[in-house]
Amino acid sequence: MIVLGIDPGTAALGYGTVERTGARLRLVDAGCFETPSTWGLPQRLLAIHRHVVEQIELHRPDIVAVERLFFSKNAQVAVLLNLEAPPRPDDAADAVAIAIWAANSERDGVAGAAPATRPVGALDRSAVTPAATGESSFDRAVREALQRERTARKVS
């Protein structure tokens, strides 16, 4: 099973992909995607969207886990993956920790389920229930940025 973990941020987005085979975990990829501070929010969100899509197309994850609020001890990430040191920067290490959490949270029988029937879990301690369905403010901002880009393409 391949899991993509994401530590979201508009200035720096951490990403980490792990593969779980039985109880064994292996780091596939990790890094931090940064957007220039001179860019406006729509341009940053569009760049982040494109980067996440590229990661999904590259690694074809079975699960994508996104951090809501998570503080980890990055050294534990290195130990779990038999690495000499945790991934750097901390955003990448957090994303790998999220991917490990999701990989270890996946239950037998659920992995083969259609994506629409998989349960949605909340990783942060502040959430009592999983995220509500429907459009979030982040979803709306991404949708609006994409619409502005489409409109700009038609004009030029």
C-alpha positions as CSV (number, residue, x, y, z in Angstrom):
1,M,0.0,0.0,0.0
2,I,1.3,3.5,-0.9
3,V,0.4,6.4,1.3
4,L,0.9,10.1,0.5
5,G,1.0,12.3,3.6
6,I,0.7,16.1,3.3
7,D,1.6,18.8,5.8
8,P,-0.4,21.7,4.3
9,G,0.8,25.3,4.1
10,T,0.7,28.1,1.6
11,A,4.3,29.1,2.0
12,A,5.7,25.6,2.5
13,L,3.8,22.3,1.9
14,G,5.5,19.2,3.2
15,Y,4.9,15.9,1.5
16,G,5.9,12.3,2.2
17,T,5.2,9.1,0.6
18,V,5.6,5.7,2.3
19,E,5.0,2.2,1.2
20,R,3.6,-0.4,3.7
21,T,4.1,-4.1,3.0
22,G,2.7,-6.1,5.9
23,A,4.3,-4.4,9.0
24,R,7.3,-3.1,7.1
25,L,7.4,0.6,6.2
26,R,9.6,2.1,3.5
27,L,10.2,5.8,2.6
28,V,9.5,6.4,-1.1
29,D,9.7,10.2,-1.3
30,A,9.7,13.3,0.9
31,G,10.2,17.0,0.5
32,C,8.9,20.5,0.9
33,F,7.2,22.4,-1.9
34,E,7.6,26.2,-1.3
35,T,5.8,29.1,-3.0
36,P,7.3,32.6,-3.3
37,S,6.1,35.1,-0.8
38,T,5.6,37.6,-3.7
39,W,2.8,35.4,-5.1
40,G,-0.8,36.1,-4.2
41,L,-3.0,33.4,-2.5
42,P,-4.7,32.2,-5.7
43,Q,-1.4,31.7,-7.5
44,R,0.1,29.9,-4.4
45,L,-3.0,27.6,-4.2
46,L,-2.9,26.8,-7.8
47,A,0.9,25.9,-7.6
48,I,0.2,23.7,-4.6
49,H,-2.7,22.0,-6.4
50,R,-0.5,21.3,-9.3
51,H,2.3,19.9,-7.1
52,V,-0.1,17.6,-5.2
53,V,-1.6,16.3,-8.5
54,E,2.0,15.6,-9.7
55,Q,2.7,13.7,-6.5
56,I,-0.5,11.6,-6.9
57,E,0.2,10.9,-10.6
58,L,3.9,10.0,-9.8
59,H,3.3,7.6,-6.9
60,R,-0.4,6.5,-7.4
61,P,-1.1,6.4,-3.6
62,D,-3.9,4.2,-2.2
63,I,-4.4,6.7,0.5
64,V,-3.8,10.5,0.9
65,A,-3.7,11.8,4.4
66,V,-3.7,15.5,5.2
67,E,-2.6,17.0,8.5
68,R,-5.1,19.2,10.3
69,L,-3.1,19.7,13.5
70,F,-0.2,17.4,14.4
71,F,2.9,17.7,16.4
72,S,5.4,14.8,16.1
73,K,8.8,13.8,17.3
74,N,10.6,13.6,14.0
75,A,13.2,11.2,15.4
76,Q,10.5,8.6,15.8
77,V,9.8,8.9,12.0
78,A,13.5,8.1,11.3
79,V,13.4,5.1,13.6
80,L,10.2,3.6,12.1
81,L,11.7,3.8,8.6
82,N,15.3,2.7,9.5
83,L,16.7,6.1,8.4
84,E,19.8,7.6,9.8
85,A,18.1,11.0,10.2
86,P,14.6,12.3,9.9
87,P,13.6,13.8,6.5
88,R,14.3,17.5,6.2
89,P,12.8,20.1,6.5
90,D,10.4,19.6,9.4
91,D,7.4,20.0,7.0
92,A,8.6,16.9,5.1
93,A,9.1,15.0,8.3
94,D,5.6,15.9,9.5
95,A,4.2,14.7,6.2
96,V,6.0,11.4,6.4
97,A,4.6,11.0,10.0
98,I,1.1,11.6,8.6
99,A,1.6,9.0,5.9
100,I,2.9,6.5,8.5
101,W,-0.2,7.2,10.7
102,A,-2.5,6.6,7.7
103,A,-0.7,3.5,6.6
104,N,-0.9,2.0,10.1
105,S,-4.5,3.2,10.5
106,E,-5.7,1.3,7.4
107,R,-7.7,-1.7,8.4
108,D,-8.0,-5.1,6.7
109,G,-10.9,-5.2,4.2
110,V,-11.0,-1.4,3.9
111,A,-8.0,-1.2,1.6
112,G,-9.9,-2.8,-1.3
113,A,-13.0,-0.7,-0.8
114,A,-14.0,1.8,-3.3
115,P,-12.7,5.3,-2.4
116,A,-16.2,6.7,-1.8
117,T,-16.8,3.9,0.8
118,R,-13.6,4.3,2.8
119,P,-13.9,5.9,6.1
120,V,-12.5,9.4,6.6
121,G,-10.5,9.8,9.8
122,A,-9.4,12.9,11.7
123,L,-5.8,13.0,12.7
124,D,-5.9,16.0,15.1
125,R,-6.9,15.9,18.7
126,S,-9.3,18.9,18.3
127,A,-11.6,17.0,16.0
128,V,-14.1,14.8,17.7
129,T,-15.7,13.7,14.4
130,P,-14.3,13.5,10.8
131,A,-14.4,16.5,8.6
132,A,-17.8,17.4,7.5
133,T,-18.7,16.8,3.9
134,G,-19.3,19.7,1.5
135,E,-17.1,22.5,0.3
136,S,-14.6,23.9,2.9
137,S,-13.1,27.4,2.7
138,F,-9.9,25.8,1.3
139,D,-11.9,23.9,-1.4
140,R,-13.7,27.1,-2.3
141,A,-10.4,29.1,-2.5
142,V,-8.9,26.4,-4.8
143,R,-12.0,26.3,-7.0
144,E,-12.0,30.1,-7.3
145,A,-8.2,30.2,-8.2
146,L,-8.7,27.6,-10.8
147,Q,-11.7,29.5,-12.3
148,R,-9.7,32.7,-12.4
149,E,-6.9,30.8,-14.2
150,R,-9.3,29.4,-16.8
151,T,-10.8,32.8,-17.4
152,A,-7.3,34.3,-17.8
153,R,-6.5,31.6,-20.4
154,K,-9.6,32.4,-22.4
155,V,-8.8,36.1,-22.4
156,S,-5.2,35.7,-23.6
